[in-house]
Amino acid sequence: MGRHTLMLYICLALALLDLVAIGVGATLPDLYLRPLVLVCMSFTVLLGGRSRPSILLAVGLFAAAFLEIFQMLGAHLKLVALGTAAYYLTYSVAFIIRGGPIQRRGLVGFALIGAFAIAMFLWLNPYGFLRFPSIVYTLVLILFIGLAVRPLLQSGPTESSKWMGIAAIALLISDSLRAISIFKSPVPEVITLAFYWLGQFSLVRSSHFFIENKNHT
């Protein structure tokens, strides 16, 4: 078993342990486990290979770890929304560097996520101080998801593109559930976090995409 595969198993085990902690209401273990999982994922990406896109992906995961700490310590929701948009933007830049030109089929993903995100925004109707951060987040989300599903739509199913597609959908569901909890009615945190870890783990599983030759896309 290689170091990269071993780290993947460690990340998965830590994520499952965090879900158990959330499920039983153990907030202190969750406070330490959540950023630890993301840091573990960041190092796992770098173990798989170091290119500009993979480094950006690792930086995004590391930034997400800090954001989770601030969020659990009670950071303002405005900062959480903008922070999430910031590390999604880092992911997006990695996708742009590695993904090549956008083809007509790739635009389908942008159209679908755009329609969904705008519909969710209008339904949730973020108010007051959260309106501007929500607009910024929504625009970055459309970019991030559209770019994440682009390889699947343009080049067909490969191991990396399938994992990237799973990552995009899982993170979209997770963020949607969290937004519903904030603006409509509470959703159990363990469900939201389950999709969150599935999304981040799937993104790490797709990391070989970021070190492969562009001609193999």
N, C-alpha and C positions, 0 to 999 in steps of 0.2 A: 504493500500500500504506500503510495507516494505521500509527500507532505501536504500537497494540495488537497488530495482526497481525504486525508486524516483531518485537516482543518475544516473541510466541509461537514464531516460527521460531528465534529466538536461544536460547530456553529448550530447545526440542527439540534443537537442535544441541549445546548444552552437555551435555544429558542423554545423548545418543548418544556424545559424546566421553568422558564419564565411564564409560559401559559398556565402551568400548574400553580405557580405562585399567585397569579392573577385570579385563577379560578377559586382558590381557597382564601382569597382576600389578604394575602401576605404582602403588604405594600413595601416593606423594607427590602426584602429580597428582590422585588421587582425594580426598586430604585437602582440597585447595583447591576442586576442582570441585563436590563434593557440596553444600557449603553455598552456593556461588556459584549453582548451579542453583536452589536453593530461594529465595534472595534475589531472583533474576531473576523467578521465578514470583510472588513477593509483589508486586513492583512492576508486573508485568503485570496482575494483578488490579485494582490501583488505577488503572491507565491505562484499564481498561475502564469505570470508573465508581465513584463513591464513595458508598456507602450504609453504614448500620451493619453489615448482614450481610457486605458485600464487604470492609469494613475488618477485621472479625473473621476472615474467611478469610485476608486478607493477613497479619494478626498471627499466625495459626496457622502459616502457611508460614514466616514469619520465625523463629518459635520452633522449628520443625522444623530450621531451618538450624543453630541453636545446639546442638540436641540431637545432630545428626549429628556436629558437631565434638567434643562431649564423648564421644560413643560411640566415635569413631575414636581418641580419645586415651586410651581405656581406662576410661571411667566405669563405675561399678558397674552391673550389670544391673538392680538394683532401681531405680536412678534412671532408667535408660533406659525401663523399663516404665512408671513413673509419668509420665515426661516425655512419652512417646507418648500416654498417656491424657489428659494435660493439653491437648496441641494438638488431639487428636481432639475433646475436649470443647469447645474453641473453635470448631471446625468445626460441631459439633452445635448450639451456641447460634445460629450463623448460620442453620442450617437451620430451627431453631425459630422465629426471628424472621420469616423469609421464607416458611416453608412453609404457614402457616395450620393449621386444625384437622385432626386425624387422623381419617380416615374408616375404615370397616370394612375396605376393601381395603388400606389402608395398614398395618393390623395384620399382614397376611400376612408382610411383610418382617421385622418384629420377631420373629415366631414362627419363621421359617426360620433367621434368623441366630442367634437364641437357642438353638435346638436344635443348630446346628452348633458354636457357641462353647462350649456346655456339654459337648458330646461331645468336642471337642478338649481342653478343660481336664481332663476325666476321663482321657483317653488319655495326655496329656502328663504329668499328675500333677506340677505344679510343686512343688518341694520347699523346705523350710526357709525361708530369708529371702526367697525369691521367691514364696511362696504368697500373701501379702497383696497385693503389687503386681500379681500375676497376676489376682487376683480383681477388683481395682479396674479393671485394664485390660480384662478380659473384659466387665464391666458397661458401661463406656464404649464399648467396641467395638460391643456390641449396640445401644446408643443411636445411635451414629454411623452404622452401616450401615443400620439401620432407617429413620432419617431421610433418608439419602441416596437410598434407593430409593423412598421414599414418593411423590415427584412422578410417577415413572414408573408406579407402581401405581395412583395415584389419578386422575391427569390424562391418562394415556396418553403415548405417545412423542412428545416434542418434541426439538429439538436439544439443549437444556440438560439435560433429564431423562435422555436417553440417555447423555450424557457423564457425568452424575452417577452413573448406574448402573454404567458402566464403571469409574469411579473407585472406587466402593465395592467391587466384586468384585476389582479388581486389588490394592487395598491389603489386602483380606482375604487374598488368596492370598499376597502378599508377607509379611505378618505371620505367617501360618501356616507358611510355609517357614522364616522366621527362628526361630520357636518350635521347629520340628522340629529345626533345626540345634543349638539350645541344649540341648534335653531328650532328643533321640533320636539322630539321626545327621546329620553335616554335609551341607548342601545347598550347591552352588556359589553363591558370593556374586553372581556375574554374573546368575544366574537370579532370585534374590531381588530384586536391585536393578532388573532389567528390569521386573518387575511393580510395584515401588515407583514408578519414574519414570512408568510408564504411568498409575498411579493418581493421582499428584500432578498430572501434566500434564492428565489428563482432568478433574480437579477445576477446574483453571484454565480449561480450555476451556468448562466449564459456568458460568463466573462471571457471564455475562449474566443467569442466573436470579436472581442476588442483587440486581439493579438494576431488574428488570422490575416492572411494576405487579402487585400481588398478585392482582388480578382476572383476570390472564392466566394464572394457574397451571394 
